[in-house]
Amino acid sequence: MKKSFIWTCSVALAGFLFGFDTIVISGVDQQLQELWNSNDFVHGFVVISSALWGTVIGALFGGIPTDKYGRKNTLIGIGLLFILSALGSAFADSVTSFSIFRFIGGLGVGASTIAAPAYISEIAPAKKRGRYVALYQQSIVIGILIGLFSNYILQDMGEEPWRYMIGAELIPALLYSVIILFVPKSPRWLIIKGRIEEAKEIMLINQKKEEIDALIEEISKTNSICRESIFMKKYRFPLLLAFFIAFFNQFSGINALLYYAPRIFEEAGLGRSIALLSSVGIGVVNVVFTLIGIALIDRIGRKKLMYFGSIGYIISLSCVALSFQFQWDGNLIPIFLFLFIASHAIGQGTVIWVFIAEIFPNHLRASGQAFGSSVHWILAALIPSFIPSLFSSVGAGIVFAIFAVMMIGQLIWTFVEMPETKGESLEDLSRRLSK
């Protein structure tokens, strides 16, 4: 087994923490609202979304340490943020302290969406880059599944089950923080920083010397243009690509579903225990179809997966909207939402972090990912924040209908604008997309 694959699996564990941290709040959503007697607005914007606002900041500024201190050092810092967040949130005694520590965990999530895909894309062979970077997404969905299962198992633990449900994240956070110490620095980052000999030592583990010399010469050319910005005219196209894939990702309603899955199932008429168990079903479907997406991404490409996902989104979201609007049998809702999550997993879920990590040149990769991640997380914070209020005011049916219409827009964008990126080196992609 190539060392690059082992390093990829190690770094991808950041995705596990991302998924676990994102979903664990869904199991304690209603417990916390009852405990602190907060109204829908405060509960949505502060208690539930505090981690998401942290994620926005982590995504906005995570490119700075990723570029300055390196991908590996940033990944180490991310582990420490998750440890602090898990401990602090579990022992919180007020809305304020809980929200602060959840915010800290969000910083780790946001930064991980920059540092981890950047690292993996830079060490992966071109022909396997899609599968390697998508392992980060696979770790996210496994983290979501384990988080949902953990919520189900711990729902009756002690007098305040939510503390155990939130605190369970400490175990994977500690494990990740130890493992990440043993991966090397990114060779491409070392070359850009002029540390050629260090880069060669790492690259010789997986590549032939003649290939390394050619790659070093090509990458070193970026040193002369390192003052460029992603907002320059010639990078407008990749910038727009990053914006729209992130925009449509969140307007599918994926985070609204993940954060409020038990509440949505209860709105459909299912009991609390069954709602939590159905949420675990979402996690299982997510893992299975992400595996299918990973198996296909380097074979049929990113664009075809987006077609499959878009069509599945439109069908499933329309069915969910109709179910709520016309009060169909509540048992149909989990089936439609399973189809939705399968569509997300095989399409946007598999593609987004791979695609954003590919479309910017080496010297601007962290900045480009910071931009794409920021768009993603700003919307991921805003949309779930409004869900409790929207469900109360206009109803779940209208909300899911809006998401369905947005996915028609994604299908059109994929057909008209999205380029195929499979199989090309990062340097060749940079030349083709930057005009």
C-alpha positions in Angstrom: 0.0 0.0 0.0 1.4 3.4 -1.0 2.3 5.7 1.9 0.2 8.5 0.2 -2.9 6.4 0.7 -2.1 5.9 4.4 -1.4 9.6 4.8 -4.7 10.4 3.0 -6.6 8.1 5.4 -5.0 9.8 8.4 -5.8 13.3 7.2 -9.3 12.3 6.2 -10.1 11.6 9.9 -10.5 15.4 10.1 -13.6 14.7 8.1 -14.9 12.2 10.7 -14.7 15.0 13.3 -16.4 17.4 10.9 -19.3 14.9 10.4 -19.6 14.0 14.1 -19.5 17.6 15.3 -22.1 18.7 12.7 -24.7 16.0 13.4 -24.4 15.4 17.1 -26.4 18.6 17.8 -29.4 17.1 16.0 -30.0 14.7 18.9 -29.9 17.3 21.6 -31.8 20.0 19.6 -35.1 19.8 21.5 -33.6 18.9 24.9 -31.6 22.1 24.9 -34.5 24.2 23.8 -36.6 22.9 26.7 -33.7 23.1 29.1 -32.9 26.8 28.4 -36.5 27.7 27.4 -35.3 29.6 24.3 -37.6 30.8 21.6 -37.3 29.5 18.0 -35.2 32.5 16.9 -32.6 32.3 19.7 -32.5 28.6 19.6 -31.9 28.5 15.8 -29.4 31.4 15.6 -27.5 30.9 18.9 -27.7 27.4 20.3 -27.9 25.3 17.1 -26.0 27.6 14.8 -23.1 28.7 17.1 -20.9 25.9 15.7 -21.9 27.0 12.2 -20.9 30.6 12.8 -17.6 29.3 14.0 -17.3 27.3 10.9 -17.8 30.4 8.8 -14.9 32.1 10.6 -12.8 29.0 10.3 -13.5 28.8 6.6 -12.9 32.6 6.0 -9.5 32.6 7.8 -8.4 29.0 7.7 -6.5 29.6 4.5 -4.0 31.9 6.3 -2.5 29.3 8.7 -2.8 26.7 5.9 -0.6 28.8 3.7 1.7 30.3 6.3 2.3 27.4 8.7 1.5 24.5 6.4 -1.3 22.0 5.9 0.0 19.6 8.6 0.5 22.2 11.3 -3.0 23.5 10.7 -4.4 20.0 10.9 -2.8 19.6 14.3 -4.3 22.8 15.5 -7.7 21.6 14.3 -7.5 18.5 16.5 -6.9 20.7 19.6 -9.9 22.9 18.7 -12.1 19.8 18.6 -10.8 18.5 22.0 -11.5 21.8 23.6 -14.9 22.1 22.1 -16.0 18.6 23.1 -14.9 19.1 26.8 -16.3 22.6 27.1 -19.7 21.9 25.5 -20.3 18.8 27.6 -19.7 20.7 30.9 -21.5 23.9 29.8 -24.0 25.4 32.2 -25.6 28.1 30.1 -26.6 29.1 26.6 -23.5 31.4 26.5 -20.9 28.9 27.6 -22.4 26.1 25.4 -22.4 28.4 22.4 -18.8 29.6 22.9 -17.4 26.0 23.0 -19.6 24.9 20.1 -18.2 28.0 18.2 -14.7 26.7 18.9 -15.5 23.4 17.4 -16.9 25.2 14.4 -13.6 26.9 13.8 -12.0 23.4 13.5 -14.7 22.2 11.1 -14.2 25.3 8.9 -10.5 25.1 8.8 -10.6 21.4 8.1 -12.5 22.0 4.9 -9.5 23.9 3.6 -6.4 22.1 5.1 -7.5 18.5 4.6 -8.7 18.6 1.0 -5.7 20.8 0.1 -3.2 18.3 1.7 -4.8 15.2 0.1 -5.1 16.8 -3.4 -1.4 17.7 -3.2 -0.1 14.2 -2.4 -2.6 12.2 -4.5 -1.7 10.7 -7.9 -3.7 12.5 -10.7 -5.6 9.4 -11.8 -6.7 8.7 -8.2 -7.1 12.2 -6.9 -10.9 12.1 -7.0 -11.1 8.9 -4.9 -8.4 10.1 -2.5 -9.9 13.5 -1.8 -13.4 11.9 -1.6 -12.1 9.8 1.3 -12.4 13.1 3.3 -16.1 13.1 2.4 -16.4 9.4 3.2 -15.0 10.2 6.6 -17.5 13.0 7.0 -20.5 10.7 6.4 -19.0 8.0 8.6 -18.7 10.6 11.3 -22.3 11.6 10.7 -23.4 7.9 11.0 -21.5 7.3 14.2 -22.8 10.6 15.6 -26.4 9.6 14.8 -25.9 6.1 16.3 -24.2 7.6 19.3 -27.2 9.9 19.9 -29.5 7.0 19.7 -27.5 4.9 22.1 -27.0 7.7 24.6 -30.5 9.2 24.5 -31.4 7.9 28.0 -27.9 8.1 29.6 -28.0 9.8 33.0 -30.1 12.7 34.1 -28.9 15.0 31.3 -28.3 12.7 28.3 -27.3 15.7 26.1 -24.0 16.1 28.0 -22.9 12.5 27.1 -24.1 12.9 23.5 -22.1 16.1 23.0 -19.1 14.9 25.0 -18.7 11.7 23.1 -16.7 13.6 20.4 -13.7 13.8 22.8 -12.8 10.2 22.0 -12.3 10.6 18.2 -10.8 14.0 18.7 -8.0 12.6 20.9 -7.4 9.7 18.4 -7.1 12.0 15.4 -4.8 14.4 17.3 -2.3 11.6 17.9 -2.5 10.1 14.4 -2.0 13.4 12.6 1.4 13.9 14.2 2.8 11.0 12.1 1.9 12.4 8.6 4.6 14.4 6.7 4.2 17.9 5.4 2.7 18.5 2.0 5.6 18.3 -0.6 3.9 20.9 -2.9 3.7 23.3 0.0 7.3 22.7 0.9 8.4 23.4 -2.7 6.4 26.7 -2.8 8.2 27.7 0.4 11.5 26.9 -1.2 12.2 23.8 1.0 13.1 21.6 -1.9 15.2 19.0 -0.2 12.6 18.3 2.4 10.0 17.9 -0.4 12.3 15.5 -2.3 12.7 13.2 0.8 8.9 12.9 1.1 8.2 12.5 -2.6 10.8 9.8 -3.1 8.7 7.5 -1.0 6.0 7.3 -3.7 7.6 8.7 -6.9 10.5 8.2 -9.3 13.4 10.7 -9.2 12.9 11.9 -12.8 9.2 12.6 -12.2 10.0 14.5 -9.0 12.6 16.7 -10.7 10.1 17.7 -13.5 7.3 18.4 -11.0 9.6 20.5 -8.7 10.6 22.6 -11.7 7.0 23.2 -12.7 5.8 24.0 -9.2 8.8 26.2 -8.5 7.6 28.6 -11.2 4.7 29.6 -9.0 7.1 31.3 -6.6 7.5 34.2 -9.0 3.7 34.8 -9.0 3.0 34.1 -5.3 1.5 37.6 -4.8 -1.4 36.9 -7.1 -5.0 36.9 -5.7 -7.9 34.6 -6.5 -9.9 37.8 -7.3 -7.7 38.6 -10.3 -9.6 38.6 -13.7 -7.9 35.5 -15.0 -9.1 33.4 -12.0 -12.7 34.6 -12.3 -13.9 31.3 -13.8 -12.6 29.0 -11.1 -13.8 31.5 -8.5 -17.4 31.4 -10.0 -17.2 27.6 -10.1 -16.3 27.4 -6.4 -19.1 29.9 -5.6 -21.8 28.1 -7.4 -21.0 24.5 -6.3 -21.0 25.7 -2.7 -24.1 27.8 -3.2 -26.1 24.9 -4.6 -24.8 22.5 -2.0 -26.5 24.4 0.8 -29.6 25.3 -1.1 -30.3 21.6 -1.5 -31.3 21.8 2.2 -28.7 19.2 3.3 -27.7 20.9 6.5 -31.2 21.8 7.4 -32.1 18.1 7.2 -29.0 16.9 9.1 -29.4 19.4 11.9 -33.2 18.9 12.3 -33.7 15.3 11.1 -35.4 14.1 14.4 -37.6 17.3 14.4 -38.6 16.7 10.8 -39.5 13.1 11.4 -41.5 14.1 14.5 -43.3 16.8 12.4 -44.2 13.9 10.0 -45.9 12.1 12.9 -43.1 9.7 14.1 -42.4 9.2 17.8 -39.1 10.5 19.3 -37.3 7.2 19.5 -38.4 6.2 16.0 -37.4 9.6 14.8 -33.9 9.1 16.2 -33.7 5.6 14.7 -34.8 7.0 11.3 -32.0 9.5 11.6 -29.5 6.7 11.9 -31.0 5.3 8.7 -30.1 8.6 7.0 -26.5 8.0 8.2 -26.4 4.5 6.8 -27.7 5.6 3.4 -25.2 8.5 3.4 -22.3 6.1 3.9 -23.4 3.5 1.3 -24.0 6.0 -1.5 -20.9 8.0 -0.7 -18.9 4.8 -1.2 -20.7 4.4 -4.6 -19.8 7.9 -5.5 -16.1 7.4 -4.6 -16.0 4.3 -6.7 -17.4 6.2 -9.7 -15.8 9.7 -9.4 -12.6 8.8 -11.3 -14.3 6.5 -13.7 -17.3 8.5 -15.0 -16.2 11.9 -13.7 -17.4 14.7 -11.4 -20.0 16.1 -13.9 -22.0 12.9 -14.3 -22.2 12.4 -10.6 -23.7 15.9 -10.3 -26.3 15.0 -13.0 -27.3 11.9 -11.0 -27.5 13.9 -7.7 -29.4 16.8 -9.2 -32.2 14.6 -10.7 -32.4 12.7 -7.4 -32.6 15.9 -5.5 -35.5 17.3 -7.6 -37.5 14.1 -7.3 -37.0 13.5 -3.6 -37.5 17.1 -2.5 -40.6 17.5 -4.5 -42.0 14.3 -2.9 -41.2 15.6 0.6 -42.8 18.9 -0.1 -46.0 17.3 -1.4 -46.0 14.9 1.6 -46.1 17.8 4.1 -48.4 19.9 2.0 -51.0 17.3 1.4 -50.4 15.4 4.7 -49.5 12.1 3.1 -48.8 9.1 5.3 -45.9 10.1 7.7 -44.1 6.8 7.1 -43.4 8.0 3.5 -41.3 10.9 4.7 -38.3 8.7 5.8 -38.3 7.0 2.4 -38.3 10.3 0.5 -35.5 11.7 2.7 -33.5 8.5 2.3 -33.7 9.1 -1.5 -32.7 12.7 -0.9 -29.6 11.8 1.2 -28.6 9.1 -1.4 -28.8 11.8 -4.2 -26.7 14.2 -2.1 -24.1 11.5 -1.2 -23.5 10.3 -4.8 -23.5 13.8 -6.2 -22.7 17.0 -4.3 -21.4 15.1 -1.2 -18.8 13.2 -3.2 -17.9 16.0 -5.6 -17.7 19.3 -3.7 -14.5 19.1 -1.8 -12.7 17.2 -4.6 -13.8 19.9 -7.2 -12.9 22.9 -5.1 -9.5 21.4 -4.3 -8.7 20.9 -8.0 -9.7 24.1 -9.7 -7.2 26.6 -8.2 -3.4 26.7 -8.9 -1.0 25.5 -6.2 -0.1 28.9 -4.8 -3.7 29.9 -4.5 -5.3 26.6 -3.5 -5.7 27.5 0.2 -7.2 30.9 -0.7 -9.5 29.4 -3.3 -10.7 26.7 -0.9 -11.2 29.3 1.8 -13.5 31.2 -0.6 -15.5 28.2 -1.6 -15.7 26.9 2.0 -16.8 30.3 3.2 -19.7 30.5 0.8 -20.6 27.0 1.8 -20.5 27.7 5.5 -22.1 31.1 5.5 -25.2 29.5 3.8 -24.9 26.5 6.1 -25.2 28.8 9.1 -28.0 31.0 7.7 -30.3 28.3 6.3 -30.6 26.1 9.4 -30.9 29.2 11.6 -34.2 30.0 9.9 -35.6 26.5 9.8 -37.5 26.4 13.2 -39.1 29.8 12.4 -39.9 28.8 8.8 -41.4 25.5 9.8 -43.6 27.4 12.3 -44.6 30.2 9.9 -44.9 28.9 6.3 -44.7 25.1 6.9 -42.2 22.4 6.0 -43.9 21.7 2.6 -43.1 25.2 1.3 -39.5 25.0 2.6 -38.8 21.8 0.8 -40.5 23.1 -2.4 -38.0 26.0 -2.4 -35.1 23.6 -2.1 -36.5 21.5 -5.0 -36.7 24.6 -7.3 -33.1 25.5 -6.4 -32.0 22.0 -7.5 -33.4 22.6 -10.9 -31.0 25.6 -11.0 -28.1 23.3 -10.1 -29.0 20.9 -12.9 -28.9 23.7 -15.4 -25.6 25.1 -14.0 -24.0 21.7 -14.2 -25.0 21.3 -17.8 -24.0 24.8 -18.9 -20.9 25.8 -16.8 -19.3 23.0 -14.9 -16.1 21.5 -16.5 -15.0 17.9 -16.1 -11.7 17.7 -14.1 -11.0 14.0 -13.8 -7.6 12.6 -14.7 -5.8 15.9 -15.2 -2.8 17.0 -13.1 -3.4 20.0 -10.9 -1.0 22.0 -13.0 -2.8 21.2 -16.3 -6.1 22.1 -14.7 -4.7 25.4 -13.5 -3.6 26.3 -17.1 -7.0 25.3 -18.6 -9.3 27.0 -16.1 -7.3 30.2 -15.5 -7.7 32.5 -18.5 
